[in-house]
Amino acid sequence: MDGTETKRLFEKAITEVEKYLTWQRADVGPFNDRICAEAAKRIEARKKTLLESRNIAASLGYKMHPQLPYPTTHRAPQIQRKPTPVGRAPKAQTYVSEPELVEDDYQHILGIIEAMSHVMERSPRSFSRLGEEDLRQHLLVPLNGHYKGDGTAEAFNNIGKTDILIRVEDKNIFVAECKIWGGDKILSEAIDQLLGYLTWRDTKTALIIFSRLKDFTYMLNTMWKSIEAHPHFKRQVRVEGETRRRYVFRHQTDPDRELLMTALAFNIPDV
């Protein structure tokens, strides 16, 4: 058997496989769609049953302690990615869980901030003269392009001159502080400001530092040391990149309450 015949037989086998796969997709596709719909239906029914049970327990007026732990937070329905919004969970009339920025959305938000900041790094002439407030505005545009708030086009708001905020049900679930590097004192004040905004244990935050220095490596080493020298610093969780690290801080007034802070640094030197 020569190469031509081998190729012909190989292509014939591929054609046969594709034909059978096409037949299978016609049957498997609708079946998978039905399975997904049924699973979503049963999950919603289960959630409704659990909330109704907790409602009944709460209305009895007795202190009850579950044998197994259950979540005390829920994904904030007001914060939804575009164009695929997350459905709003049923609301219990008595039992109320707290909104939380889930890890997936937290990482996605940080990724958007990094992507826009990398654009700034690649075009330093366009951004090197901008102040903290103007740099913050350049981050708000892509963030609100991906997320929307409850009944509004924007999920991210600004407070003060350099802050980015998501507020849900009268709670701050995400706060970011934008600062141009100015040394240890400026960094410590920025962390104090962030901690002052955070009101409960699951709030996630970000510290965004822009450096005007040409010696960016020196600035990074100084910044990491300054963060760990802060009086409310508790521990480093992990290094997420050369210019991004996650930390745990203690609350300003409650030493047992832990708060997450991701520090990100970007280099936009004067040119």
KOLFI-973109 format. One line per 8 residues: number of its first residue (from 1); their letters; for each residue x, y negated, z negated of C-alpha. Coordinates in steps of 0.05 Angstrom, whole numbers, always signed. Example, Ala and Ser with C-alpha at 12.3 -4.5 7.8 and 13.67 -1.06 7.14 Angstrom:
<gugus>
1) AS) +246,+90,-156  +273,+21,-143
</gugus>
This chain:
<gugus>
1) MDGTETKR) +0,+0,+0  +30,-66,+22  +23,-136,-11  -34,-157,+34  -77,-97,+15  -61,-107,-58  -82,-179,-55  -147,-161,-20
9) LFEKAITE) -165,-109,-72  -147,-158,-128  -191,-212,-100  -248,-162,-89  -243,-142,-163  -245,-215,-185  -306,-227,-142  -341,-167,-173
17) VEKYLTWQ) -325,-190,-243  -351,-261,-229  -415,-231,-200  -428,-190,-263  -411,-249,-308  -462,-292,-271  -516,-240,-283  -497,-236,-356
25) RADVGPFN) -498,-311,-366  -570,-313,-341  -590,-268,-398  -541,-289,-453  -549,-365,-445  -624,-369,-463  -613,-317,-519  -558,-360,-550
33) DRICAEAA) -602,-422,-545  -658,-386,-582  -609,-362,-636  -584,-433,-647  -654,-462,-651  -677,-407,-699  -615,-417,-743  -626,-492,-747
41) KRIEARKK) -699,-481,-764  -683,-432,-821  -628,-478,-848  -677,-536,-852  -729,-492,-885  -678,-469,-936  -656,-541,-951  -728,-561,-961
49) TLLESRNI) -741,-503,-1008  -679,-519,-1050  -698,-593,-1056  -769,-576,-1076  -742,-528,-1129  -696,-582,-1157  -755,-630,-1157  -796,-583,-1200
57) AASLGYKM) -738,-572,-1248  -726,-647,-1254  -800,-661,-1267  -803,-613,-1327  -763,-660,-1370  -716,-606,-1398  -641,-604,-1391  -626,-545,-1346
65) HPQLPYPT) -557,-520,-1328  -549,-478,-1264  -509,-414,-1269  -474,-427,-1203  -448,-495,-1180  -484,-530,-1124  -464,-592,-1085  -480,-659,-1117
73) THRAPQIQ) -468,-699,-1054  -496,-700,-983  -470,-725,-917  -490,-798,-911  -545,-796,-857  -536,-871,-844  -467,-860,-814  -474,-826,-747
81) RKPTPVGR) -426,-816,-689  -447,-839,-620  -476,-810,-577  -493,-750,-621  -528,-775,-684  -534,-728,-744  -606,-716,-764  -630,-747,-829
89) APKAQTYV) -638,-696,-885  -705,-691,-921  -710,-737,-980  -729,-709,-1048  -776,-752,-1088  -744,-737,-1155  -677,-703,-1142  -629,-752,-1109
97) SEPELVED) -559,-733,-1087  -505,-785,-1072  -483,-803,-1001  -413,-782,-983  -366,-795,-924  -350,-723,-905  -278,-703,-889  -292,-694,-814
105) DYQHILGI) -318,-765,-807  -263,-792,-852  -209,-761,-808  -245,-785,-745  -247,-857,-771  -172,-854,-788  -158,-827,-719  -195,-886,-686
113) IEAMSHVM) -155,-935,-729  -90,-901,-709  -108,-900,-635  -124,-975,-634  -62,-992,-674  -19,-953,-626  -47,-997,-570  -23,-1057,-611
121) ERSPRSFS) +46,-1025,-620  +53,-1014,-545  +34,-1087,-530  +68,-1126,-585  +68,-1192,-547  -8,-1192,-548  -15,-1179,-622  +49,-1203,-657
129) RLGEEDLR) +22,-1273,-669  -46,-1250,-696  -62,-1256,-770  -93,-1203,-815  -164,-1223,-801  -155,-1221,-725  -120,-1154,-728  -179,-1128,-770
137) QHLLVPLN) -228,-1151,-716  -191,-1110,-664  -202,-1048,-707  -276,-1062,-718  -292,-1061,-644  -273,-988,-629  -299,-965,-697  -368,-993,-683
145) GHYKGDGT) -363,-965,-613  -363,-895,-643  -409,-904,-704  -475,-937,-718  -509,-956,-782  -579,-941,-808  -625,-978,-759  -568,-1022,-734
153) AEAFNNIG) -516,-1021,-679  -458,-1026,-728  -437,-982,-786  -373,-1021,-803  -377,-1090,-833  -326,-1140,-858  -321,-1169,-928  -272,-1223,-945
161) KTDILIRV) -217,-1235,-894  -182,-1168,-887  -230,-1113,-908  -271,-1062,-869  -330,-1032,-905  -385,-979,-897  -441,-988,-948  -496,-936,-956
169) EDKNIFVA) -552,-937,-1007  -519,-994,-1044  -454,-953,-1049  -386,-966,-1016  -369,-900,-983  -310,-926,-943  -266,-987,-953  -203,-1005,-914
177) ECKIWGGD) -155,-1061,-929  -112,-1091,-873  -48,-1125,-894  +15,-1151,-860  +75,-1125,-898  +100,-1177,-947  +136,-1135,-999  +120,-1097,-1062
185) KILSEAID) +77,-1151,-1094  +31,-1159,-1034  +23,-1083,-1028  +6,-1075,-1102  -46,-1131,-1098  -77,-1097,-1037  -83,-1031,-1075  -114,-1067,-1134
193) QLLGYLTW) -165,-1098,-1088  -183,-1030,-1058  -191,-997,-1125  -235,-1054,-1147  -285,-1039,-1091  -290,-964,-1105  -348,-945,-1149  -351,-869,-1154
201) RDTKTALI) -307,-808,-1147  -319,-787,-1075  -306,-854,-1042  -252,-851,-989  -209,-910,-971  -151,-932,-926  -94,-980,-933  -71,-1006,-865
209) IFSRLKDF) -4,-1041,-864  +24,-1078,-803  +98,-1092,-803  +131,-1151,-768  +201,-1125,-785  +246,-1095,-731  +274,-1046,-783  +210,-1006,-788
217) TYMLNTMW) +243,-945,-821  +268,-988,-879  +198,-1017,-887  +166,-948,-888  +214,-921,-942  +201,-982,-985  +125,-977,-975  +121,-903,-997
225) KSIEAHPH) +162,-918,-1059  +119,-979,-1075  +54,-939,-1070  +80,-886,-1118  +103,-940,-1166  +33,-968,-1173  +6,-958,-1244  -57,-923,-1219
233) FKRQVRVE) -20,-875,-1173  -33,-802,-1191  -4,-757,-1137  +11,-750,-1063  -36,-701,-1029  +2,-691,-964  +42,-724,-909  -3,-729,-848
241) GETRRRYV) +50,-759,-802  +112,-803,-799  +70,-865,-815  +10,-835,-851  +3,-805,-921  -55,-787,-966  -55,-802,-1040  -99,-794,-1102
249) FRHQTDPD) -107,-854,-1148  -143,-859,-1215  -200,-908,-1223  -182,-975,-1254  -229,-965,-1314  -238,-890,-1316  -172,-850,-1317  -210,-784,-1304
257) RELLMTAL) -241,-809,-1239  -199,-794,-1177  -202,-835,-1112  -173,-818,-1044  -130,-868,-1007  -96,-857,-940  -39,-905,-925  -24,-920,-851
265) AFNIPDV) +33,-963,-825  +42,-993,-756  +99,-1032,-725  +83,-1097,-688  +148,-1136,-691  +154,-1209,-673  +177,-1216,-600
</gugus>
